[in-house]
Amino acid sequence: MSTTEVLRGLGRALAGAVLFALPIFMTMEVWSLAASIDRVRLLLLVLAGVLLSIGLAHFFGFVNQERIGALDAVIDAGVAMLAGVAAAVAVLWVLAVVEPWRGWQAAVSVVALEAVPAAIGASFARSQLGMDRRRARKKHPQWREGFLVTAGAVVVAANIAPTEEVVLIAARMSPVHGIALIAFELVLVHAFVYGLRFRGTATLQGGTWKVLLAWTLIAHLTALAVSAYLLWTFGRFDGTALSQAVMETVVLALPAGVGAAAARLVV
């Protein structure tokens, strides 16, 4: 692969990082959360982002689509993380959110928090570089699907989880609203992945109920799990009643589910 192609791939990674993470770059709640977030939770979030990037690199590659070894996947994931960090530093500095030479500890926290969705966005964008999608889809389809829906849920939900709107909406909803929202989420995820026949729509053998139980429901449960994890990471469950925590998770699962469903259409 030529130097030009490699540089073009790096450019796509940076562009993908900005595209997918720009909302969280410009979210005020994240700037304040970065100063108060539990450092163990922040570290776990970064590690989760690294693992997702490694999985995406393994199944989709970056610099060389023929390479799918563990070391190559780690190297490619490292490139994605560096792209995410670089995009976060550049955008946050341009927006005057951070000044690394003053208050560098706060700057590191903000960048670390926002680099995770940026890195996953970089992985999505860079996977388009000369990739033979049919070949990638044949390798370990179950694991591939798992990484896709999880990464898609994270990159969308991470932009919304830190905001106050999730808490406010959940507080206004009744149990009836919650049940209706879950049903709406299932219908929406199923429509995105199978029902509306977008380009990249999956084709599975079996009837509608088999597809719903085997894939749509799994994607929705993944969205719920990702939502709960992100809300816990950002401290939204601290001192909160169980019913409120559940409702917040259901609310965030709406964008998370859309991200999970759309991810397999994007890549």
Disulfide bonds with the S-S distance in Angstrom:
none
